[in-house]
């Protein structure tokens, strides 16, 4: 069956879906929306369908149902696929990349990463997993560790004041007694990390998570944190009474 399109408005931004269509699909009373991984049914006749976010458009008079219904379903599936494939830098259940084989990967923390600090964008991954920076007092201070992979690394007693760790992944890392004064720790995943005695003086903790983290004797003096993030942090029962007072937990 051949479909001819008449003149119509073409918006500046559109999405085109080339969907397989059987010969009798247009005459079928109901269209199946069942999908497995977003592909449609077995291909017989290719049909090009254009989806636009523009509200102002002219639809050809010849475009009658069920073709209109087919386009609605196809565009809906395309939107679902688009949303489903979008993901943050490191999602909760996302698989981490293989451990870097770069010989001096641990020393890269002393240089840091200065590309796109706020959004955790980098030229290449800053892989610090399993590295040991215990009692490092000078080389980590003020460094940018945007989107750094820090899981299972040791920073015990290190001076990380004024450091920038936007979107860092520090699950299971050890920061016992680490000084984070005046640091920017936004959207850091500290899940299951050991932060006993860590100093968060005048530290930005916006969007960071501390699920099952150890926060005994951690100092939260003048910490900068949003209300919702504060409520989540206050649910951590390992925070001392003094720490809860400093945070303003109720």
N, C-alpha and C positions, 0 to 999 in steps of 0.2 A: 504494500500500500504506500503510495507516495504522498507526502505532505508538503504543500507549498506554502511558504510564508509570505505575507504581504508586508508593506512598509510598517515599521515599528520603531519606537524610540530606543536608542541604544545608550544606556547610561555610561558614565565615566568609569564605574567600577562594577564588574559583574563576575559571576562564577559560571563556568560552563561544565555541564556533566554529560558525558557520552555514555548513555545507558543502553544495555541490550534490551530488545523488545521483540516478543514473538508476534507472528502475523495476526493472531486473533486477540491480542491484548487490548486493542482499541475498542473492540466490540464487547469485551468482557464486562459484565455488570458490576463486578467488584475487583479491585486491584489489591494484590497482596503487598503488605508492607513488611513482611517477615524478612529479616536479614541475618546473615551469619558473617560477622566481620565486615559488614557494610557492602559486599557485592550483591547485585540483584540476580534475577533469574537467568537461565541459559540463553545465550545470545543467538538471535536469528537475523534481526534487522536492526542495525545501529540507528539510534535516534538522538540527535543533538538537542539538548535542553539547556536554555540559558536562564540562570537564576540571578536576579538583581535585587539589591537592597534599596533601590530607588523607589519612592512612592509614586512618582509621576512617570507614567508610561502608557503607551497606547497598545492595546492588545488587538490583534487582527480579528475581524468579524468571523473569519473562517475557523478561528480557534475555539471550538465548542467542546463541551464535555463529550467523551471522557478524556480528551487530550489535556484539558485544563486540570482535571483531577490527577492525571498521571504526572503532570509537571509539578503540582503541589506536593505529591508524595515524594517524587525524586529530589526536589529541592530540600524537602524536610530531611531526607536521609543524608543528603550531602552536608547539611548543617550539623547533623548529629555526628557524622564522621569527623568533621572539622574540629568540633569541640572535644571529642573523645581523644583525639591525637595530640591536643595541646597539653603541655606539661611544664612545670617549673624546672629550674636548673637541676635540683635533686629532690624528687618527690619522696614521700614516706616509704614506699615500697619499691622504689626504682633501684635497679642493679647498678652498683658502682663500677667505674671502668677498671680494667686490670691495673695492678700496682705498677707504677712507672719503673722502667729499667734504667733510667738516667742515673749515672754513677754519683753525681753530686746533687741529687734531688733534695736532700735534707738541707743543704747549704743554700738552696734557693730562697728559703724563708728569710735569710739575712739580707737579700736583695728586695724581696717582695714583688708585688704586682701592682702596677699603677694604671692599668687600663680598665676604665669603667668601674671604679671603686664602688660607687653607690649601688650598681646593679649586678655586681659580681661577674662582670664580663672580663675575659682574659684572652691573651694571645695563645697560651697553652696551659693545660692544667697545672695547678700548684699542688703537687702530691706530697704531703708531709706525713702520710700514714706510717705508723710504727717508728717515727723518728724520735730521738731523745734530746730534749732541750732543757733538761733539769738544771736549775740554778743559772740559766742564761740571763745575764744582767744587762747586756748592752746591745746585742745584735738584733733583738726583736722589738725593741722600743720604737714606737712610731712607725712601724712598717705596715704596709698595706698587704693584707693576706686575703684579698677578695676571692670568694668561692673556693678557698683552700680546702683540700681533703685532709682532715686532721684525725680521723678516727684511729683510736688505739695509740696515739702519740703521747709523749710525756712532756709536759710543760711545768712540772712541779717547781715552785720557787722562782719561776722566770719573771722578768720585768717586761710586761707587754703593755705598759702604759702608753696611751695615745695611739695604739694600734687600730687599724681598720680591718674588721673581719666580716664584711658584708657577705651574707649567704654562705658562710663557711659551714662545713659539715664536720662536727666535732663529736659525733656519737662514740661513747666509750673512751674518750680521751681523758687524760689526767691533768688537772690544773690545780693541784693542792698548793695553796698559798700563793698562787699566781697573782700578780698585781695588774689589774685591768683599769687602773685609774685613768679617767679622761679618755677612755677608748670608745670606739664606735663598734658595738657588737649587734648590729641590726640583722634580723632574720637568720640568726645562727642556730643550728640544731645541736643543743647540748644534751641530747637524750642519753641517759645512763652514764654521763660524764661524772668524774670525781672533782668536785669544786670545793672541797672542804677548806675553809680558811681563805678562799679567794677574795680579793678586794675589788669591789665594784663601786669605787668612789667617783661620783660625778660621771658615771658610765652610761652610755646610751644602750638600752636593752630592747628597743622597739622590735616587735615581731619575733623575738627569740623564744625558743621553747626549751623547757628543762624537764621533760618527762623522765621520771625515775632517776633524776640526777641527785648526787649527794651534795648538799649545801650546808652542812653543819659548820657553824662559826663563820660563815661567809659574811662579809661586810657590805651593806647596801647604802652607805651614806650618800645622800643627795643623788641617788640613782634616777636616771631619766627613763621613764617607762609609761606606756599608755595604760588607760584604765582597764581595758579588756585583757591586755597582757599581764597586768598586775594581778587581776583576779585569778588567772591561770597559774601564775607563779606562786601565789599564796596557798594554793592547794598542795604544794610540796611540803609534807610534814617534817622533812629533815631540817628546815630552816629554824634556826634558834629563836628564842623569844626576843632577843635583842634585834635580830635581823628582821623579824616580823614588825617590830615597832618602827624600825628605820624605813621599811617599805610602806607602812601604813596598812598592813593587813588587818582585816576586821574579823 
